[in-house]
Amino acid sequence: MANELPTRSADKILSEEYLVARAKILELAATLDRLARAPGEVDSLPQKKLLDQAMKILIDHEGDKARRVQLLLSRQYEADWRAKLEVDAGRAR
């Protein structure tokens, strides 16, 4: 079919995206190292718990990782979100 996108093989994807993925993993590792070295405790904070859950998704054997992480880290939809965030017709107050 003319509308089908060409499918790249897994080894082609890995070859093309390895360095970018590697850099992102190193950046995350550096953030975790800074947290570990810094004074104070963050394990009980909601943001740290979310990061821990997201990292578990990344290493599990299930698919659809991007969607699952996005849902985990996103706000739940609220019909009155404009009022709560004080947004009026696309403009912030």
C-alpha positions as a Markdown table, in Angstrom:
| # | Residue | x | y | z |
|---|---|---|---|---|
| 1 | Met | 0.0 | 0.0 | 0.0 |
| 2 | Ala | 1.2 | 3.5 | -0.8 |
| 3 | Asn | 0.3 | 5.0 | 2.6 |
| 4 | Glu | 2.2 | 2.5 | 4.7 |
| 5 | Leu | 5.3 | 3.8 | 6.4 |
| 6 | Pro | 8.5 | 1.7 | 5.9 |
| 7 | Thr | 9.2 | -0.4 | 9.0 |
| 8 | Arg | 12.7 | -0.2 | 10.4 |
| 9 | Ser | 14.2 | -3.3 | 11.9 |
| 10 | Ala | 15.0 | -3.5 | 15.6 |
| 11 | Asp | 18.7 | -3.5 | 14.9 |
| 12 | Lys | 18.3 | -0.4 | 12.7 |
| 13 | Ile | 16.4 | 1.4 | 15.4 |
| 14 | Leu | 19.0 | 0.5 | 18.0 |
| 15 | Ser | 21.8 | 1.6 | 15.7 |
| 16 | Glu | 20.1 | 5.0 | 15.0 |
| 17 | Glu | 18.9 | 5.8 | 18.5 |
| 18 | Tyr | 21.5 | 4.2 | 20.8 |
| 19 | Leu | 23.5 | 7.4 | 21.4 |
| 20 | Val | 20.5 | 9.5 | 22.2 |
| 21 | Ala | 19.1 | 6.8 | 24.6 |
| 22 | Arg | 22.5 | 6.4 | 26.2 |
| 23 | Ala | 22.7 | 10.2 | 26.8 |
| 24 | Lys | 19.3 | 10.3 | 28.4 |
| 25 | Ile | 20.1 | 7.3 | 30.7 |
| 26 | Leu | 23.3 | 9.0 | 31.7 |
| 27 | Glu | 21.5 | 12.2 | 32.5 |
| 28 | Leu | 19.0 | 10.3 | 34.6 |
| 29 | Ala | 21.8 | 8.5 | 36.4 |
| 30 | Ala | 23.5 | 11.8 | 37.1 |
| 31 | Thr | 20.3 | 13.2 | 38.6 |
| 32 | Leu | 19.9 | 10.2 | 40.8 |
| 33 | Asp | 23.5 | 10.4 | 41.9 |
| 34 | Arg | 23.1 | 14.1 | 42.8 |
| 35 | Leu | 20.0 | 13.2 | 44.9 |
| 36 | Ala | 21.9 | 10.5 | 46.7 |
| 37 | Arg | 24.8 | 12.8 | 47.6 |
| 38 | Ala | 22.7 | 15.8 | 48.6 |
| 39 | Pro | 21.7 | 16.4 | 52.2 |
| 40 | Gly | 18.1 | 15.5 | 53.0 |
| 41 | Glu | 15.7 | 12.7 | 52.2 |
| 42 | Val | 13.5 | 12.6 | 49.1 |
| 43 | Asp | 12.3 | 9.0 | 49.0 |
| 44 | Ser | 8.9 | 9.9 | 50.6 |
| 45 | Leu | 8.3 | 12.8 | 48.2 |
| 46 | Pro | 5.6 | 12.2 | 45.5 |
| 47 | Gln | 8.0 | 13.2 | 42.7 |
| 48 | Lys | 10.6 | 10.7 | 43.7 |
| 49 | Lys | 8.0 | 8.0 | 44.1 |
| 50 | Leu | 6.8 | 8.7 | 40.5 |
| 51 | Leu | 10.3 | 8.6 | 39.2 |
| 52 | Asp | 10.8 | 5.2 | 40.9 |
| 53 | Gln | 7.6 | 3.9 | 39.4 |
| 54 | Ala | 8.5 | 5.2 | 35.9 |
| 55 | Met | 11.9 | 3.4 | 36.1 |
| 56 | Lys | 10.2 | 0.2 | 37.0 |
| 57 | Ile | 8.0 | 0.5 | 33.9 |
| 58 | Leu | 11.2 | 1.0 | 31.8 |
| 59 | Ile | 12.7 | -2.3 | 33.0 |
| 60 | Asp | 9.6 | -4.5 | 33.1 |
| 61 | His | 8.9 | -6.9 | 30.2 |
| 62 | Glu | 5.6 | -5.4 | 29.2 |
| 63 | Gly | 5.2 | -3.2 | 26.1 |
| 64 | Asp | 3.6 | 0.2 | 25.6 |
| 65 | Lys | 6.2 | 1.8 | 27.9 |
| 66 | Ala | 5.9 | 5.4 | 26.5 |
| 67 | Arg | 2.1 | 5.4 | 27.0 |
| 68 | Arg | 2.3 | 3.9 | 30.5 |
| 69 | Val | 5.0 | 6.4 | 31.6 |
| 70 | Gln | 3.1 | 9.3 | 30.1 |
| 71 | Leu | -0.1 | 8.3 | 32.0 |
| 72 | Leu | 1.8 | 7.8 | 35.2 |
| 73 | Leu | 3.5 | 11.2 | 35.0 |
| 74 | Ser | 0.5 | 13.2 | 33.7 |
| 75 | Arg | -2.3 | 14.9 | 35.6 |
| 76 | Gln | -5.6 | 13.2 | 35.7 |
| 77 | Tyr | -8.2 | 14.9 | 33.4 |
| 78 | Glu | -10.5 | 17.3 | 35.2 |
| 79 | Ala | -13.4 | 18.9 | 33.3 |
| 80 | Asp | -12.9 | 22.2 | 35.2 |
| 81 | Trp | -9.1 | 22.3 | 34.5 |
| 82 | Arg | -9.3 | 25.8 | 33.0 |
| 83 | Ala | -10.8 | 27.3 | 36.1 |
| 84 | Lys | -8.3 | 25.4 | 38.4 |
| 85 | Leu | -5.3 | 26.5 | 36.4 |
| 86 | Glu | -6.8 | 30.0 | 35.8 |
| 87 | Val | -6.7 | 29.7 | 32.1 |
| 88 | Asp | -9.2 | 31.7 | 30.1 |
| 89 | Ala | -9.7 | 31.0 | 26.4 |
| 90 | Gly | -6.1 | 29.9 | 25.9 |
| 91 | Arg | -4.5 | 32.8 | 27.8 |
| 92 | Ala | -3.1 | 32.5 | 31.3 |
| 93 | Arg | -4.2 | 35.1 | 33.8 |
